[in-house]
Amino acid sequence: MNRHISHQFPALRLVMDGREKYRIVRTVIDAAETLISAWPSDDGEEYMVAVQTCLDGLYDIVPAQEVRAALIRAANEEQIPHFSLVR
């Protein structure tokens, strides 16, 4: 595993509840940190898939785009608004 590689994908802004209202996710690592430390619930089916997909992304088993798609599905499951950011 190459920990120094960020595995970037098109940035995604999540509108979260709590003290950190907006969270910008640009990498597989960002996605994993968001799911583990900032997610409102840890029992959804799409949430569990997204966590596993992040782990697979960190080990280069799946591409970063697949991690992003799994994160979006988990956000939809939790009704977390999200927006793609244009570079």
LINJOPE-V110441 format. One record per pair of residues at least 4 apart in sequence whose C-alpha atoms are under 7 Angstrom apart, sorted by the first residue. I is the first residue (numbers start at 0). J is the second residue. D is the distance in Angstrom with one decimal. If there is no record, write none. Layout:
# LINJOPE-V110441
((I & J & D) (I & J & D))
This chain:
# LINJOPE-V110441
((0 & 58 & 5.4) (5 & 26 & 5.7) (5 & 27 & 6.6) (5 & 28 & 6.7) (6 & 26 & 5.5) (6 & 27 & 5.8) (6 & 63 & 5.8) (7 & 25 & 5.7) (7 & 26 & 4.4) (7 & 27 & 6.7) (7 & 63 & 6.6) (8 & 25 & 5.8) (8 & 26 & 5.9) (8 & 63 & 6.1) (8 & 64 & 6.1) (9 & 25 & 6.3) (10 & 23 & 6.7) (10 & 24 & 5.6) (10 & 25 & 4.4) (10 & 83 & 6.0) (10 & 84 & 5.4) (11 & 23 & 5.7) (11 & 24 & 5.2) (11 & 25 & 6.5) (11 & 81 & 6.7) (11 & 82 & 5.7) (11 & 83 & 4.6) (11 & 84 & 5.8) (12 & 21 & 6.5) (12 & 22 & 5.6) (12 & 23 & 4.4) (12 & 24 & 6.3) (12 & 81 & 5.4) (12 & 82 & 5.1) (12 & 83 & 6.3) (12 & 84 & 6.8) (13 & 21 & 5.7) (13 & 22 & 5.1) (13 & 23 & 6.3) (13 & 79 & 6.7) (13 & 80 & 6.0) (13 & 81 & 4.4) (13 & 82 & 6.7) (14 & 20 & 5.8) (14 & 21 & 4.8) (14 & 22 & 6.6) (14 & 79 & 6.2) (14 & 80 & 5.4) (14 & 81 & 6.1) (15 & 19 & 6.7) (15 & 20 & 4.9) (15 & 21 & 5.7) (15 & 22 & 6.9) (15 & 79 & 6.6) (16 & 20 & 5.6) (24 & 29 & 5.2) (24 & 30 & 5.9) (25 & 29 & 6.3) (26 & 30 & 6.3) (27 & 31 & 6.2) (27 & 53 & 6.2) (27 & 56 & 6.5) (27 & 57 & 6.7) (27 & 63 & 6.2) (27 & 66 & 6.6) (28 & 32 & 6.1) (29 & 33 & 6.1) (30 & 34 & 6.2) (30 & 53 & 7.0) (31 & 35 & 6.1) (31 & 50 & 6.6) (31 & 53 & 5.7) (32 & 36 & 5.7) (33 & 37 & 5.0) (33 & 38 & 6.3) (34 & 38 & 5.0) (34 & 50 & 6.8) (41 & 46 & 6.6) (42 & 46 & 6.9) (43 & 47 & 6.3) (44 & 48 & 6.4) (45 & 49 & 6.0) (45 & 72 & 6.2) (45 & 73 & 4.7) (45 & 76 & 6.6) (46 & 50 & 6.3) (46 & 73 & 4.9) (47 & 51 & 6.3) (48 & 52 & 6.0) (48 & 69 & 7.0) (49 & 53 & 6.1) (49 & 66 & 6.9) (49 & 69 & 4.9) (49 & 70 & 5.6) (49 & 73 & 6.5) (50 & 54 & 6.4) (51 & 55 & 6.2) (52 & 56 & 6.0) (52 & 66 & 5.7) (52 & 69 & 6.9) (53 & 57 & 6.1) (53 & 66 & 5.7) (54 & 58 & 6.5) (55 & 59 & 6.2) (55 & 60 & 4.9) (55 & 61 & 5.7) (56 & 60 & 5.7) (56 & 61 & 4.9) (56 & 62 & 6.0) (56 & 63 & 6.0) (56 & 66 & 6.4) (61 & 65 & 6.5) (62 & 66 & 6.9) (63 & 67 & 6.3) (64 & 68 & 6.2) (65 & 69 & 6.2) (66 & 70 & 6.2) (67 & 71 & 6.3) (68 & 72 & 6.3) (69 & 73 & 6.2) (70 & 74 & 6.1) (71 & 75 & 6.1) (72 & 76 & 6.2) (73 & 77 & 6.4) (74 & 78 & 5.9) (74 & 79 & 4.9) (75 & 79 & 6.0))
